[in-house]
Every structure is written in C-alpha cells, then in structure tokens.
C-alpha cells in the first residue's frame, strides 16, 4: 500500500500544483491549457512507471507479473486522481477561481471568431449553462475532475505493466 500512496500522491500533487500555478498566473488560454494540462499529467504520472519499477526491483527481486504490475499502477493512478481532484477543490475554495466562466467565454469567443450562426452560439450558451450547473455541484464536479486524469493514469499503468513485466527492461542494478 505504501507504493500507491507515495508515488500516486506525489504524481497527483505535482500535476495539480503545476496546473493550478499556470491557471493562477493566467499563462495559457483554455485551448492551450488543455494540451499543456494533459502533458503535465503525463509527465507527473510517469511516476507510476518509477513506482512499479521500484516495487519490482526492491520487493519482487526484479521480476513482476503483468497483473500485479497493472494493479499496482492502477492503485497509484487512483491515488493520483484523488489527490488531483481534492487539490482542485482546495484551489478553487482558496482562490475563488471561476473556471467555468473563463471556459465558457473562450468557447463562445472561438465560435464568434469562426463566424458561427447566432442560433448555434445561443445553443452553445444554453449547453454551457447546463454544464455550469453540474460543475457548481461539488458532488458532480469532483468525479468530473477525477475523470480528467484517470484515463492518463490508466494508460501509464498499462504501458508500465506491459514493459516492466519483462525483467530485461531496465533491470535492477547489482553492485
């Protein structure tokens, strides 16, 4: 249990810290932040690979089966997702950051710049109002935020397990 908590906790903390910092400093637009956000998540969640490798080398003598490695990676991804979602909740509670307003404004401005019809814009405004109502409810917002990072964690756990089940991939050093 210590590996998922340690490596997953650090991965989630790194991801949410960098993302909240970029948002607080108003660095990228929402369109750019989507790419940057997932890139940050991928980099932070690479700690899943590190954690599974460390477990394989230290606890398992350099050999681990796919199922065990994948389960361990999923545990780390789960912890990272929880830390990420709770970090987001803390960020918006402390800062008062209004993500949905900025996101909605960027979407509508993009539609106007592309020359979208007024009816399409009105439809999008109504859709975004529904999304905001869901987002304003923490019981719905937390799972939505968790769902941002979960697929990335799943992929990293899967790739880590697939690679590290082979003891010849990055074998443990022997001195």
Buried (B, 14 or more C-beta within 10 A) or exposed (E): EEBBEBBBBBBBBBBBBBBBEBBEEEEBEBEEBEEBBBEBBBEBBBBBBBBBBBBBBEEBEBEBEEEBBBBBBBBBBBBBBBBBBBBBBEBBEEEEBEBBEBBBEBBBEBBEEEEBEEEEBEEBEEEBEEBBEEBEEEEEBBEBBBEBBBEBBBBBBBBBBBBBBEBEEBEBEEE
